[in-house]
Amino acid sequence: MKYLTIAFFAFLSLSLAQQRPEEIIKGQCEKASVVAELWHGFTGGAPKTALENLVVEFNRTQNGQVCVRPIGQGNYRDLSTKIKAAFASGKVPAMAQAFENNMALYLESDALTPMAALGIDLKGVNPLFVNAVTFNKQIYGVPFNKSIQVLYYNRDLLKKYNAKVPTTINAFIATAKQISQGEKAPVYFFQPDTSTFSYWFFTLGGSYLQNGKLVLNSPKAVETLELLVQGVKEGWARPITSGFINANFGVGPYAFSTDTSAGYSFYLQAAKFDLGVATLPGRTDKQPGFGLVQGTNLVVFKRADEKEKKVAADFLKFVISPKVQAVFGVATNYVPVNLGSGADPVVTQYIKQNPAFGVAITQARYAKFEPALSDWEQIRFDILGQAIKEAVLGQATPKAALDKAQKAAEDLLAGRTR
């Protein structure tokens, strides 16, 4: 397909463009008879630029008749707030980025169009990702920009202690202890938040939903939080409470972190050592641990004009094609959602120079999602996230912190609090 070849060069030749992509899109949409707005939460950098170039190339295939117009709405939380306001005003965009919990919220208002009604087939898309956008046996979005947790490590420090990259949780803890004792400082850097917690929780066999009920204080959750707290007490784990992990490399010796693959370029820029990336340690060495998937999906709103929905459908088909996902992934370091992208020359050639990208693709086969609950955003940050931080910082025991979180979540879900 000719437009995919054009898209490839557009992505990789951004610095050579005579016009900024948003200027090109403006011109394309001024002439189009149908304009489908896409509201997004990319605030800058490679993701925003890649999305805009993707839109430019899609619009070029439409012969000037129709176009997609991406409109930034601030960060993701700003985006969801503005979409809820759009529901109230009655003026919604054709498409928007949405997390799974956002989708659950929008479905409470019956606001989303099923993909089947748009003629969109997600064959070839990672089934774990497809399952996450399936509600009541209907698919309501297409996975778009997805990242996965991986293990970052300091090759130089491991070599100093003749240590291997750990493939199991037990080996990870033993290696972290060994190096920490030698360095006389903790070497596993982690943010005491829901993302870090989720890797350990999922890999140890935990589940947030039990018999359809949200359970934050299960025995497995307490065990997980106790492990992190014990790591701090024993001196092999260092909680990072301000800024990103890569921005804190100077606070002490660094050996490991379990963090999102989307942060790879930032890690690489900050590292004054030989940075390695591996799949996450698992319960056994037979398969990696489970990484938390982050990132959004693209949804189409029911109230959008029918002509705009047709444009949106064509755009979403374009977005999830193997070639486009290959190019978008290479441009942004997001994991391609189409499994066929892994065999694309764009990806295979990129992996030769950037093996970490291949690690992320492998890790995506062992992925877990947080609950798709409409109130999950508030629970994630303000309730569970706060409990994890309190326990790690010694302000409460793991069980007391999680019991408190469970009560707060139940009150929120029952409508007793907001």
Long-range contacts (C-beta under 8 A, 24 or more apart in sequence): 1-323, 3-57, 3-58, 3-60, 3-61, 4-321, 4-323, 4-324, 4-327, 6-57, 6-60, 7-53, 7-54, 7-57, 7-323, 7-324, 7-327, 8-323, 8-327, 8-346, 10-53, 10-56, 10-57, 11-50, 11-53, 11-54, 11-327, 11-328, 11-330, 11-331, 12-331, 14-49, 14-53, 21-49, 21-52, 21-53, 21-55, 21-56, 22-52, 24-56, 25-52, 25-55, 25-56, 25-59, 25-67, 25-68, 25-69, 25-70, 28-56, 28-59, 28-60, 28-64, 28-67, 29-59, 29-67, 29-69, 31-64, 32-59, 32-62, 32-64, 32-65, 32-66, 32-67, 33-65, 33-66, 34-65, 34-66, 34-67, 34-305, 34-307, 34-308, 34-310, 34-311, 35-66, 35-67, 35-68, 35-69, 35-308, 36-66, 36-67, 36-68, 36-69, 36-93, 36-94, 36-95, 36-304, 36-308, 36-309, 36-311, 36-312, 36-315, 37-68, 37-69, 37-70, 37-71, 37-93, 37-94, 37-95, 37-308, 38-68, 38-69, 38-70, 38-71, 38-93, 38-94, 38-95, 38-96, 38-298, 38-312, 38-315, 39-71, 39-72, 39-73, 39-79, 39-82, 39-83, 39-93, 39-95, 39-96, 39-97, 40-70, 40-71, 40-72, 40-73, 40-79, 40-96, 40-97, 41-72, 41-73, 41-74, 41-75, 41-76, 41-78, 41-79, 41-97, 41-296, 42-72, 43-72, 43-74, 43-75, 46-265, 46-331, 46-332, 46-333, 47-145, 47-332, 47-334, 48-72, 49-331, 50-328, 50-331, 50-332, 53-331, 54-319, 54-324, 54-327, 54-328, 55-315, 58-314, 58-315, 58-318, 61-318, 62-311, 62-314, 66-307, 66-310, 66-311, 67-311, 68-95, 68-311, 68-312, 68-315, 76-296, 77-377, 80-105, 80-377, 87-111, 90-303, 92-301, 92-303, 92-304, 93-301, 93-304, 94-300, 94-301, 94-304, 94-305, 94-308, 94-309, 94-311, 94-312, 95-298, 95-299, 95-300, 95-301, 95-304, 95-312, 95-315, 95-316, 96-298, 96-299, 96-301, 97-144, 97-145, 97-296, 97-297, 97-298, 97-299, 98-141, 98-296, 98-297, 98-298, 98-299, 99-296, 99-297, 99-377, 100-132, 100-133, 100-297, 100-369, 100-370, 100-372, 101-370, 101-371, 101-372, 101-373, 101-374, 101-375, 101-376, 101-377, 101-380, 102-377, 103-133, 103-135, 103-140, 103-141, 103-297, 103-299, 103-372, 104-135, 104-372, 104-373, 104-374, 104-376, 105-374, 106-299, 106-301, 107-135, 107-140, 108-374, 110-302, 111-301, 111-302, 111-303, 112-140, 112-141, 112-299, 112-300, 112-301, 112-302, 113-140, 113-299, 113-300, 113-301, 113-302, 113-304, 113-309, 114-138, 114-139, 114-140, 115-139, 115-140, 115-141, 115-142, 115-316, 118-300, 118-309, 118-312, 118-313, 118-316, 119-313, 120-313, 120-316, 120-317, 122-320, 124-320, 124-322, 124-338, 124-339, 124-340, 125-320, 125-337, 125-338, 125-339, 126-337, 126-338, 126-339, 126-364, 126-365, 126-367, 128-293, 128-364, 128-365, 128-367, 128-369, 129-293, 129-337, 129-367, 132-293, 132-297, 132-369, 132-372, 133-297, 135-372, 140-299, 141-297, 141-298, 141-299, 142-297, 142-298, 142-316, 142-319, 142-320, 142-337, 143-295, 143-297, 143-320, 143-337, 144-295, 144-296, 144-297, 144-298, 144-319, 144-320, 144-337, 145-295, 145-296, 145-328, 145-332, 145-334, 146-293, 146-294, 146-295, 146-334, 146-335, 146-337, 146-364, 147-260, 147-261, 147-262, 147-293, 147-294, 147-295, 147-333, 147-334, 147-335, 147-360, 148-260, 148-261, 148-291, 148-292, 148-293, 148-294, 148-335, 148-360, 148-363, 148-364, 148-367, 149-195, 149-199, 149-258, 149-259, 149-260, 149-261, 149-280, 149-291, 149-292, 149-363, 150-258, 150-259, 150-260, 150-261, 150-277, 150-278, 150-279, 150-280, 150-291, 150-356, 150-359, 150-360, 150-363, 151-256, 151-257, 151-258, 151-277, 151-278, 151-279, 151-280, 151-281, 152-256, 152-257, 152-258, 152-259, 152-267, 152-275, 152-276, 152-277, 153-255, 153-256, 153-275, 153-276, 153-277, 153-278, 154-187, 154-254, 154-255, 154-256, 154-271, 154-273, 154-274, 154-275, 154-276, 155-273, 155-274, 155-275, 155-276, 156-273, 156-274, 157-183, 157-187, 157-253, 157-254, 157-255, 157-273, 158-255, 158-276, 165-276, 165-278, 166-281, 167-278, 167-279, 167-281, 167-282, 167-285, 167-288, 168-281, 168-282, 168-283, 168-284, 168-285, 169-200, 169-203, 169-204, 169-281, 169-282, 169-283, 169-289, 171-281, 171-285, 172-256, 172-281, 173-231, 173-236, 175-255, 176-231, 176-236, 176-237, 176-255, 176-256, 177-234, 177-236, 179-236, 179-253, 179-255, 180-235, 180-236, 180-255, 181-235, 183-252, 183-253, 185-235, 185-238, 185-252, 185-253, 186-231, 186-232, 186-235, 186-236, 186-237, 186-238, 186-252, 187-236, 187-238, 187-252, 187-253, 187-254, 187-255, 187-256, 188-231, 188-236, 188-237, 188-238, 188-255, 188-256, 188-257, 189-238, 189-240, 189-245, 189-248, 189-254, 189-256, 189-257, 190-228, 190-237, 190-238, 190-239, 190-240, 190-245, 190-257, 190-258, 191-239, 191-240, 191-241, 191-245, 191-259, 192-228, 192-239, 192-240, 192-241, 192-388, 192-389, 192-391, 192-392, 192-393, 193-385, 193-388, 193-389, 194-370, 194-380, 194-381, 194-384, 194-385, 194-388, 195-260, 195-292, 195-294, 196-228, 196-258, 196-388, 197-224, 197-225, 197-228, 197-384, 197-388, 198-292, 198-368, 198-370, 199-258, 199-280, 199-289, 199-290, 199-291, 199-292, 200-224, 200-227, 200-228, 200-258, 202-289, 202-290, 202-292, 202-368, 203-280, 203-281, 203-282, 203-283, 203-289, 203-290, 204-283, 205-283, 208-370, 208-371, 209-371, 214-371, 214-373, 214-379, 214-409, 214-413, 215-406, 216-379, 216-383, 216-384, 216-387, 216-402, 216-405, 216-406, 216-409, 217-399, 217-402, 217-403, 217-405, 217-406, 221-402, 222-398, 222-399, 222-402, 225-387, 225-388, 225-391, 225-392, 225-398, 225-401, 225-402, 226-398, 228-388, 228-391, 228-392, 229-391, 229-392, 229-394, 229-398, 232-392, 239-392, 239-393, 241-389, 241-393, 246-270, 246-271, 260-294, 261-333, 261-334, 261-335, 261-356, 261-359, 261-360, 261-363, 262-294, 262-295, 262-332, 262-333, 262-334, 264-333, 264-356, 264-357, 264-360, 265-333, 277-355, 277-356, 277-359, 277-360, 278-359, 279-359, 279-362, 279-363, 279-366, 280-363, 280-366, 282-366, 287-366, 288-362, 288-363, 288-366, 289-366, 290-366, 290-367, 290-368, 291-363, 291-364, 291-366, 291-367, 291-368, 292-367, 292-368, 292-369, 292-370, 293-364, 293-367, 293-368, 293-369, 295-334, 329-357, 330-357, 333-357, 333-360, 335-360, 335-361, 335-364, 336-361, 373-413, 375-412, 375-413, 378-412, 379-409, 379-412, 383-408, 383-409, 383-412, 384-409
